[in-house]
Amino acid sequence: MSRDIDLIELTYEDWKDIYAYASLSIVSRYQPWETMREEETKNYVNGILKSQQEEPRTRYALAIKQEGKTIGVTELNVRSKSNGEISYILHPDYWGKGFASTAAKRMLRFGFEELQLHRIYGKCDPNNEASAKLMLRLGMQQEGRLRENLWAKDHWRDSPLFSILAHE
């Protein structure tokens, strides 16, 4: 399987491929949300479609496509004139194969080159070692830990915080 992917704007039809992984408990294990139902997945995609029309645009959520299939989504959310937050999620059939890394690298390049951001950061569940390792491989540095910053299912969760600067 090739790691060749396309990052493209989501369309409404992508909800079916997204539902195929967002409905799996293994995917939502480290997410603040439970497994998604069809209606929740459609609402998620509709929120992304709405954000594509906003001016100024602050949410760039792109489908990670492999051989025409949406296998995940990567996002860059502009939080201020100079800061953005990156995230990514993949169907588990594609974990550990370089797809998230490829998508995240492209999104970082987009943030620094096209959006002229100075700093891009990411957070993850403290137990999600794969996501933390990916951010380190991207050249991000762990800055610290946000204490109980996110309500996740039934408890407050800490979030390790990673970042990278444009000149790095």
BALOBA-1460 file (C-alpha; in Angstrom, 3 decimals):
// residues 168
<rec num="1" residu="m" x="0.000" y="0.000" z="0.000"/>
<rec num="2" residu="s" x="1.375" y="3.366" z="-0.998"/>
<rec num="3" residu="r" x="1.492" y="6.304" z="1.408"/>
<rec num="4" residu="d" x="0.460" y="8.556" z="-1.458"/>
<rec num="5" residu="i" x="-2.456" y="10.617" z="-0.244"/>
<rec num="6" residu="d" x="-4.457" y="13.603" z="-1.314"/>
<rec num="7" residu="l" x="-5.579" y="16.308" z="1.089"/>
<rec num="8" residu="i" x="-8.735" y="17.891" z="-0.254"/>
<rec num="9" residu="e" x="-11.734" y="19.825" z="0.986"/>
<rec num="10" residu="l" x="-14.421" y="17.587" z="2.450"/>
<rec num="11" residu="t" x="-17.714" y="17.139" z="0.677"/>
<rec num="12" residu="y" x="-20.973" y="15.936" z="2.175"/>
<rec num="13" residu="e" x="-20.469" y="12.488" z="0.624"/>
<rec num="14" residu="d" x="-17.390" y="11.959" z="2.808"/>
<rec num="15" residu="w" x="-19.611" y="11.359" z="5.836"/>
<rec num="16" residu="k" x="-19.971" y="7.663" z="4.948"/>
<rec num="17" residu="d" x="-16.217" y="7.002" z="4.965"/>
<rec num="18" residu="i" x="-15.816" y="9.079" z="8.141"/>
<rec num="19" residu="y" x="-18.633" y="7.153" z="9.811"/>
<rec num="20" residu="a" x="-16.833" y="3.900" z="8.937"/>
<rec num="21" residu="y" x="-14.100" y="4.802" z="11.441"/>
<rec num="22" residu="a" x="-15.775" y="7.330" z="13.768"/>
<rec num="23" residu="s" x="-18.287" y="4.653" z="14.755"/>
<rec num="24" residu="l" x="-15.504" y="2.366" z="16.047"/>
<rec num="25" residu="s" x="-14.756" y="2.378" z="19.768"/>
<rec num="26" residu="i" x="-11.021" y="1.965" z="19.134"/>
<rec num="27" residu="v" x="-11.030" y="5.287" z="17.266"/>
<rec num="28" residu="s" x="-12.887" y="7.225" z="19.964"/>
<rec num="29" residu="r" x="-10.830" y="5.706" z="22.799"/>
<rec num="30" residu="y" x="-8.657" y="8.838" z="23.147"/>
<rec num="31" residu="q" x="-11.262" y="11.316" z="21.903"/>
<rec num="32" residu="p" x="-13.532" y="13.398" z="24.129"/>
<rec num="33" residu="w" x="-16.514" y="12.035" z="22.173"/>
<rec num="34" residu="e" x="-18.099" y="8.607" z="22.186"/>
<rec num="35" residu="t" x="-18.409" y="6.601" z="18.992"/>
<rec num="36" residu="m" x="-20.398" y="8.579" z="16.444"/>
<rec num="37" residu="r" x="-23.784" y="7.642" z="15.117"/>
<rec num="38" residu="e" x="-24.736" y="8.426" z="11.512"/>
<rec num="39" residu="e" x="-26.527" y="11.671" z="12.424"/>
<rec num="40" residu="e" x="-23.572" y="12.896" z="14.505"/>
<rec num="41" residu="t" x="-21.200" y="12.149" z="11.652"/>
<rec num="42" residu="k" x="-23.386" y="14.076" z="9.215"/>
<rec num="43" residu="n" x="-23.497" y="17.015" z="11.666"/>
<rec num="44" residu="y" x="-19.689" y="16.920" z="11.971"/>
<rec num="45" residu="v" x="-19.291" y="17.053" z="8.186"/>
<rec num="46" residu="n" x="-21.925" y="19.797" z="7.885"/>
<rec num="47" residu="g" x="-19.988" y="21.846" z="10.458"/>
<rec num="48" residu="i" x="-16.854" y="21.504" z="8.344"/>
<rec num="49" residu="l" x="-18.754" y="22.471" z="5.184"/>
<rec num="50" residu="k" x="-20.107" y="25.578" z="6.938"/>
<rec num="51" residu="s" x="-16.599" y="26.531" z="8.108"/>
<rec num="52" residu="q" x="-15.361" y="26.383" z="4.493"/>
<rec num="53" residu="q" x="-17.592" y="29.397" z="3.725"/>
<rec num="54" residu="e" x="-16.639" y="31.555" z="6.703"/>
<rec num="55" residu="e" x="-14.711" y="34.789" z="6.261"/>
<rec num="56" residu="p" x="-12.175" y="34.985" z="7.622"/>
<rec num="57" residu="r" x="-11.708" y="31.267" z="7.496"/>
<rec num="58" residu="t" x="-10.216" y="29.791" z="10.650"/>
<rec num="59" residu="r" x="-10.896" y="26.059" z="10.247"/>
<rec num="60" residu="y" x="-9.149" y="24.051" z="7.564"/>
<rec num="61" residu="a" x="-10.422" y="20.481" z="7.824"/>
<rec num="62" residu="l" x="-9.231" y="18.372" z="4.915"/>
<rec num="63" residu="a" x="-10.076" y="14.843" z="3.911"/>
<rec num="64" residu="i" x="-7.128" y="12.475" z="3.853"/>
<rec num="65" residu="k" x="-7.819" y="10.494" z="0.695"/>
<rec num="66" residu="q" x="-6.062" y="7.332" z="-0.372"/>
<rec num="67" residu="e" x="-7.067" y="5.850" z="-3.709"/>
<rec num="68" residu="g" x="-10.244" y="7.964" z="-3.672"/>
<rec num="69" residu="k" x="-11.386" y="6.854" z="-0.227"/>
<rec num="70" residu="t" x="-11.529" y="9.190" z="2.777"/>
<rec num="71" residu="i" x="-9.362" y="7.433" z="5.355"/>
<rec num="72" residu="g" x="-9.194" y="10.315" z="7.809"/>
<rec num="73" residu="v" x="-9.297" y="14.033" z="8.417"/>
<rec num="74" residu="t" x="-6.585" y="16.488" z="9.353"/>
<rec num="75" residu="e" x="-7.381" y="19.930" z="10.675"/>
<rec num="76" residu="l" x="-5.590" y="23.188" z="11.203"/>
<rec num="77" residu="n" x="-7.552" y="25.653" z="13.303"/>
<rec num="78" residu="v" x="-6.281" y="29.217" z="13.334"/>
<rec num="79" residu="r" x="-6.466" y="30.381" z="16.948"/>
<rec num="80" residu="s" x="-4.902" y="33.813" z="16.486"/>
<rec num="81" residu="k" x="-3.029" y="35.755" z="13.817"/>
<rec num="82" residu="s" x="0.133" y="33.809" z="14.589"/>
<rec num="83" residu="n" x="-1.024" y="30.515" z="16.176"/>
<rec num="84" residu="g" x="-2.738" y="27.413" z="14.856"/>
<rec num="85" residu="e" x="-3.740" y="24.050" z="16.285"/>
<rec num="86" residu="i" x="-3.232" y="20.841" z="14.308"/>
<rec num="87" residu="s" x="-5.127" y="17.576" z="14.681"/>
<rec num="88" residu="y" x="-5.601" y="14.372" z="12.724"/>
<rec num="89" residu="i" x="-7.647" y="11.194" z="12.879"/>
<rec num="90" residu="l" x="-7.476" y="8.055" z="10.738"/>
<rec num="91" residu="h" x="-9.331" y="4.842" z="10.110"/>
<rec num="92" residu="p" x="-7.477" y="2.170" z="12.156"/>
<rec num="93" residu="d" x="-6.750" y="0.122" z="9.021"/>
<rec num="94" residu="y" x="-4.281" y="2.899" z="8.123"/>
<rec num="95" residu="w" x="-2.606" y="3.394" z="11.516"/>
<rec num="96" residu="g" x="1.155" y="2.983" z="11.711"/>
<rec num="97" residu="k" x="1.694" y="3.254" z="7.948"/>
<rec num="98" residu="g" x="2.819" y="6.868" z="7.620"/>
<rec num="99" residu="f" x="-0.480" y="8.364" z="6.457"/>
<rec num="100" residu="a" x="-0.992" y="10.617" z="9.495"/>
<rec num="101" residu="s" x="2.621" y="11.733" z="9.330"/>
<rec num="102" residu="t" x="2.351" y="12.630" z="5.649"/>
<rec num="103" residu="a" x="-0.916" y="14.508" z="6.183"/>
<rec num="104" residu="a" x="0.370" y="16.376" z="9.243"/>
<rec num="105" residu="k" x="3.593" y="17.419" z="7.482"/>
<rec num="106" residu="r" x="1.575" y="18.872" z="4.623"/>
<rec num="107" residu="m" x="-0.737" y="20.664" z="7.019"/>
<rec num="108" residu="l" x="2.222" y="22.163" z="8.903"/>
<rec num="109" residu="r" x="3.702" y="23.375" z="5.614"/>
<rec num="110" residu="f" x="0.341" y="24.896" z="4.678"/>
<rec num="111" residu="g" x="0.094" y="26.645" z="8.037"/>
<rec num="112" residu="f" x="3.567" y="28.124" z="7.873"/>
<rec num="113" residu="e" x="3.811" y="28.900" z="4.147"/>
<rec num="114" residu="e" x="0.244" y="29.770" z="3.134"/>
<rec num="115" residu="l" x="-1.247" y="31.082" z="6.372"/>
<rec num="116" residu="q" x="2.031" y="32.612" z="7.592"/>
<rec num="117" residu="l" x="1.557" y="31.247" z="11.116"/>
<rec num="118" residu="h" x="4.431" y="31.595" z="13.567"/>
<rec num="119" residu="r" x="3.537" y="28.684" z="15.859"/>
<rec num="120" residu="i" x="1.490" y="25.520" z="15.429"/>
<rec num="121" residu="y" x="0.605" y="23.356" z="18.388"/>
<rec num="122" residu="g" x="-1.123" y="20.077" z="19.024"/>
<rec num="123" residu="k" x="-2.566" y="18.242" z="22.006"/>
<rec num="124" residu="c" x="-3.477" y="14.646" z="22.673"/>
<rec num="125" residu="d" x="-4.747" y="12.324" z="25.348"/>
<rec num="126" residu="p" x="-1.891" y="11.580" z="27.785"/>
<rec num="127" residu="n" x="-2.325" y="7.847" z="27.070"/>
<rec num="128" residu="n" x="-2.171" y="8.240" z="23.288"/>
<rec num="129" residu="e" x="1.506" y="7.420" z="22.843"/>
<rec num="130" residu="a" x="1.228" y="7.073" z="19.058"/>
<rec num="131" residu="s" x="-0.046" y="10.635" z="18.653"/>
<rec num="132" residu="a" x="2.597" y="12.043" z="21.012"/>
<rec num="133" residu="k" x="5.351" y="10.188" z="19.139"/>
<rec num="134" residu="l" x="4.020" y="11.471" z="15.814"/>
<rec num="135" residu="m" x="4.174" y="15.077" z="16.998"/>
<rec num="136" residu="l" x="7.754" y="14.554" z="18.176"/>
<rec num="137" residu="r" x="8.680" y="13.005" z="14.783"/>
<rec num="138" residu="l" x="7.205" y="16.099" z="13.109"/>
<rec num="139" residu="g" x="9.796" y="18.179" z="14.955"/>
<rec num="140" residu="m" x="7.390" y="19.457" z="17.558"/>
<rec num="141" residu="q" x="8.622" y="19.880" z="21.118"/>
<rec num="142" residu="q" x="6.641" y="19.006" z="24.196"/>
<rec num="143" residu="e" x="6.028" y="22.298" z="25.976"/>
<rec num="144" residu="g" x="4.196" y="20.933" z="28.948"/>
<rec num="145" residu="r" x="0.878" y="19.578" z="30.065"/>
<rec num="146" residu="l" x="-2.444" y="21.378" z="30.217"/>
<rec num="147" residu="r" x="-4.017" y="20.228" z="33.456"/>
<rec num="148" residu="e" x="-7.639" y="19.099" z="33.347"/>
<rec num="149" residu="n" x="-8.318" y="21.272" z="30.299"/>
<rec num="150" residu="l" x="-10.801" y="18.988" z="28.542"/>
<rec num="151" residu="w" x="-13.955" y="17.199" z="29.645"/>
<rec num="152" residu="a" x="-13.612" y="13.763" z="28.035"/>
<rec num="153" residu="k" x="-16.637" y="11.509" z="28.326"/>
<rec num="154" residu="d" x="-16.993" y="11.410" z="32.130"/>
<rec num="155" residu="h" x="-13.887" y="13.070" z="33.560"/>
<rec num="156" residu="w" x="-11.491" y="15.974" z="33.244"/>
<rec num="157" residu="r" x="-8.484" y="15.111" z="31.130"/>
<rec num="158" residu="d" x="-4.980" y="16.528" z="30.990"/>
<rec num="159" residu="s" x="-3.464" y="17.196" z="27.574"/>
<rec num="160" residu="p" x="0.257" y="17.090" z="26.749"/>
<rec num="161" residu="l" x="1.033" y="20.161" z="24.638"/>
<rec num="162" residu="f" x="3.447" y="20.093" z="21.682"/>
<rec num="163" residu="s" x="4.451" y="22.897" z="19.325"/>
<rec num="164" residu="i" x="6.690" y="23.851" z="16.457"/>
<rec num="165" residu="l" x="7.748" y="27.315" z="15.291"/>
<rec num="166" residu="a" x="7.958" y="28.494" z="11.692"/>
<rec num="167" residu="h" x="11.771" y="28.818" z="11.813"/>
<rec num="168" residu="e" x="12.191" y="25.265" z="13.108"/>
